Amino acid sequence: MLPWKRVLRPLTALLLTATVALVPAAAVQAAESPDSGWNNYSCKPSTAHPRPVVLVHGTLGNSVDNWLGLAPYLKNRGYCVFSLDYGQLPGVPFFHGLGPVDKSAEQLKTFVDKVLTETGATETDLVGHSQGGMMPRYYVKFLGGAAKVKALVGIAPSNHGTDLGGLTHLLPYFPGAGDLLTTATPALADQIAGSAFLAKLNAGGDTVPGVSYTVLATKYDEVVTPYRSQFLSGSGVRNVLLQDLCPLDLSEHVSIGLFSRIAFHEVANALDPARATPTTCASAVS
């Protein structure tokens, strides 16, 4: 086996776990259907929830599979919920979020504009998992999103990149491996700690005035490591470690976005802080 393949294989395997935990056949079929239970453009935001919520999937995710838990959770609480596919590569169905992150942010901009136009709202809230929690920060900071986004909630976001448990430090020892990663899957390269993309994103501060930021992390994250690299600094930031709320929550990178009702409850709190209630282990059954 060529040396660079020894590096890229674990890199790819770990990033695959970020979203693809054995995609069920039903979910794949749902991804082909225009009616996934949300993305209803006839939905009009209520007085209680005046901003539509846009869900932004993670690397190798899609607009359905990533949100089979959270989208119904929010929809059942009276939110207008929407989700998009972004970062598609030619010939790669279902598994998206692989294109250059700045170009994906442009796709998010277009989608948010559509949601606002269709719903009649003036602002939206964004909730994203992994890359989907980090990429909207580019939209907010560089593409005019600050005027259209009230709250950004990142679930295990790659805000300052990942070292994949130290594996990315080996890339310089394998000539060509980094270039291959950048060419084949640009979003993976953009999310490596120290990348040029992340240097641009985080230069001058993590946040933009007027937007509230919430980061939900788990200490068991095996993909965006170290997990504290997910946290943001600046005004309007709330960094939350799930295990501080419920030590029994063993969620790792995949399940915090797909299944954790502790995380879901905190998302709801972030979207409606005036009606927030304490998140405890009991929130898992609420």
N, C-alpha and C positions, 0 to 999 in steps of 0.2 A: 504493500500500500504506500502511495506517495506520502511524504511528510505532511503536506498541507491538508491532505484528506484526514489525517489523524486529528487535526485541529477542527476542521470544519464539521466533521461528523458529530462530535459532542455539542458544538455550537448549534447546529441545526436541530439536533434531538432535543436540546433543552428549550430552544425557542418554540419548537413544535408543541411542547407541553403547555406553552402559554395560552393556547386556545383550543387545541385539538384533542381533547380527552375522549377518544373514541366517539366520533360524531355518529349519533344514532341515525338509522335509515329514515326514521320519521322526520328528523330535523333536516336532513338533506332534501327530502321531499318538500318540506315547508319552505326551504330556501328557494324552491322553484315556483312557489305559489305567490301570487300578488296579495293574498289575504293571510297575513301572519298574526292577525289579532290586534295589530297596531298599525301605524302608518295610515291612519284614516284621515284624509284631508278634509273631510266634512266636520271633523271635531273642532269645536270652538272653545277656547280656554274659558274657564269659569272665573267668577270674581275671586273665589278662594284660591284658584291656581291659574293666574292670568298668563303665565308663560309656558309655552310648549316645551317639552323636554326632548332633546335630541341625544340619542345614545350612539356612542362612537366605539366600535369594536376594536379588538386588539390585533396584533400581528397574527396572521394566518386565521383570522376569524372572518365572520360575515355578519350581515345585518340581522340574521335570524338566530343562528346557533348561539351567539354570544349572549343573547338577551331572552332566552326562553324562561328564565326565572325572574329577572328584574322588570322586564317590560310589562308582564301581566300584574306584577306587584304594584307598579306605579299606576297603570291603567285602572286597576280596581280601586285606587285611592283618588280617582277623579282627574288624573292628568291626561292631557293630550300627548301621546308618546309617538316618537318617530325614530327611525334608525336608517342609516345609510351604509352602502358598500363603498369602499375607497381603496386606493392603492393596488388595483388589479394589475396582474401581469398577463400578457398574452398567453392563451392556452392553459391557464391555471384557473379552473372553476372552483367556486366555493371558498377557497383559501386566499383571502385578500390581505390588504395591509402590508404589501411587500414592496411597493414602489417607493420612490424618494419621498421622504416625509413632507418636505415643503410643497410638493405637488399634491400630496394627499390633503394638505391644509387648504389648498385651492378648491379641491372637490368639496370639502366641508363648507367652505364659504358659499359655494353655489347652492348646496343643499339647505343651509340655514336660510338663505334668501328665499328659497322656494317655500319653506315651512312658514316663514313669517308672512309672505305674501298670501298663501292659501288660508292661513288661520286668522289673519288680520292683527296678529300680535306685533308689538314693537320690539320686544326682547325675547330671548330664549334662555334656557338653562341647558348646559351640556354635562353629560355624564359619560365618562369613558373608562375603559379597562385597558391596562398595560399601555401600549403605544397610543391607544385611544384616549388615555388620560393625559398624555404628554403632548401629542400632536396639536390639539386645539389651542395650546398656549402659543403656538406659532401663528395660528389664525388670529388670535386675540392681539398679539403683539405687533404683527407685521401686515396683516391683511384687513384691518378695519373691524375686527371682531369685537373690540372693546366696547363699541357703541351698540352692539347687538346682543351681548352676553351679560347676564346678571350674575350667574353662578356657574362655576366650573368644578365638578367633582371628579377627582381622579381615583380610580380603584386600582391599586398596585401599579401606579404609573411609572414610566421610565423617564422621570423628569431630569435626572442627571446621568442617565445611561446605566449600563450594567457591566460588571466584569465577569458575569457568569461564574461566580465562585472562584475567580482568579484565572479562568481559562483564557480570557482575552489577552492576558499579559504574555501569552505564548506566541501570539501572532507575529511579532517582529522576528521570531526565530525561524519562521517558515516563509521565505520569500515568495511573493505572489499570492499568498493566501488572502491577505486583506484586499488586494485588488480584485480577486475573484469574488469575494463576498460583496464588494461594492457593485460590481458589474451584474451579478446574478440576482442578488436580493438587496437592493439599495437600502431598504428600511432597516434591515438587520445591521448593516454597517453604520447607519446613522444613529443607532441606539447603543453602540458600544461606547462606554465611558471614554471621554476625551476626544470624541469625533468632532470634526469641523462643524457639523450641523448643531450639535449640542453647545459648542462654544459660542456660536452665534445666538442661539436661542436664549442662553442664560447670561449673556453679556449685559451688564448694566442692571442686573437684578432679575429675580424670578417672576415678579408680578407686575401687573399693570393696574393703575388706580381705577377704581370704580367696579372692579370685578371681585367677587368673593371666591376664595379658593378653599376647597376641602380635599385633603389627601387621606385616603384610607389604606393602611398598610397592614401586613401580617408578618410577624417575625419568622414565619415558616416559609416565606417566599424563597423559592429556589431558582427563579429566573431573573428577576430584577434584584441584583445583589450588589453591595449590601443593602438590606431593605431600607435603611435610613437614608439612602441616596434618593429615595422617592419623595422625601419631605421637601417642602418649599420654605423659603425665607421671604419675609416682607410683610407689608400691611395686608389685612384682609385674608390672612391664612389661618386655617385650622388643620393641624396635622394630628391624625388619629391612628393609634396602634390598636387593632382589634382586641388584642389580648389584655389591654388595659381596661377594656369594657367588659370582656368575658374571657377569663383565662381558659375556659373549656373550648373555645373556638380554635380548632386546629387547621383552619383553612390555609391552603398554600396558594400559589399564584393563580391556578386555574379556578379552584373552588371559591375563592373570595369573590370572583365576579359572577360565577354561575349559580352558586347555591347558598352563600352565607346570608342568612336572614339578619344576622348582626350587622353586616355591611349594608344590607338593603335598608334597615331601619335608620342607619346613619345617613344614607343617601336621602331618605325622606326628610330627615331633620335638616340637612343642608339645603334642600330645595324649599323648605318652609320653616325657617328658624323661629318664626313667631309662634308656631304651634309645636315646636320640638318637645319631645318627651325623652326622659333618660333611657339610654340604651344599656341593657343588661343581658345576662344570659337568657332571661325570660323573653327577650325580644325575638328569640329564635322560633317561638311558637305563636307570635302575635300576628 
